[in-house]
């Protein structure tokens, strides 16, 4: 199976592409870690597979609409 066929099949079965699905899972885990632990934003970014805290913050903001600090301080979903 080619990677293109896999992506089309995955998207037809689940909705998002594999990359988008992985990003959603990572950001869901990151939001949970921010709410339930005292790890720094850098540590949460690393634990979720992001290359840098700034890329992590941008991805979290794109996914949930708020910064990591708002997630931590106000317990937003």
C-alpha positions as CSV (number, residue, x, y, z in Angstrom):
1,X,0.0,0.0,0.0
2,X,1.4,3.4,-0.9
3,X,1.5,6.2,1.6
4,X,-0.9,8.1,-0.5
5,X,-3.4,5.3,-0.5
6,X,-3.0,4.9,3.2
7,X,-3.7,8.6,3.8
8,X,-6.8,8.5,1.6
9,X,-8.1,5.4,3.3
10,X,-7.3,6.7,6.8
11,X,-9.1,10.0,6.0
12,X,-12.1,8.2,4.6
13,X,-12.4,6.0,7.7
14,X,-11.7,8.6,10.4
15,X,-12.2,12.1,9.0
16,X,-8.8,13.8,9.6
17,X,-5.5,12.8,8.0
18,X,-3.0,10.8,10.0
19,X,-0.9,13.8,10.7
20,X,-3.9,15.9,11.9
21,X,-5.1,13.0,14.0
22,X,-1.7,12.7,15.7
23,X,-1.6,16.4,16.3
24,X,-5.1,16.3,17.9
25,X,-4.0,13.4,20.2
26,X,-0.8,15.2,21.2
27,X,-2.6,18.5,22.0
28,X,-5.3,16.6,24.0
29,X,-2.5,15.0,26.1
30,X,-0.8,18.3,26.5
31,X,-3.9,20.0,27.7
32,X,-4.4,17.2,30.3
33,X,-0.8,17.5,31.4
34,X,-1.1,21.3,31.8
35,X,-4.2,20.9,33.9
36,X,-3.1,18.1,36.1
37,X,0.7,18.4,36.6
38,X,3.2,21.1,37.6
39,X,5.5,20.4,34.7
40,X,6.8,23.5,32.9
41,X,5.6,24.3,29.4
42,X,8.9,23.2,28.0
43,X,8.6,19.8,29.7
44,X,5.0,19.4,28.5
45,X,6.1,20.3,25.0
46,X,8.9,17.8,25.1
47,X,6.6,15.1,26.5
48,X,4.1,15.6,23.7
49,X,6.7,15.4,20.9
50,X,7.0,19.1,20.0
51,X,10.3,20.5,18.9
52,X,10.2,23.7,20.9
53,X,8.0,25.5,23.4
54,X,7.0,28.2,20.8
55,X,5.9,25.6,18.3
56,X,4.0,23.8,21.1
57,X,2.3,27.0,22.1
58,X,1.3,27.8,18.5
59,X,-0.1,24.3,18.0
60,X,-2.0,24.4,21.3
61,X,-3.4,27.8,20.4
62,X,-4.4,26.6,16.9
63,X,-6.1,23.5,18.4
64,X,-7.8,24.9,21.5
65,X,-7.8,28.6,20.9
66,X,-5.9,29.5,24.1
67,X,-2.3,29.7,25.3
68,X,-0.6,27.1,27.5
69,X,-0.8,29.6,30.4
70,X,-4.5,29.9,30.1
71,X,-4.9,26.1,30.1
72,X,-2.9,25.9,33.3
73,X,-4.2,28.8,35.2
74,X,-7.9,28.5,34.3
75,X,-8.3,24.8,33.6
76,X,-9.8,25.4,30.2
77,X,-10.7,22.3,28.1
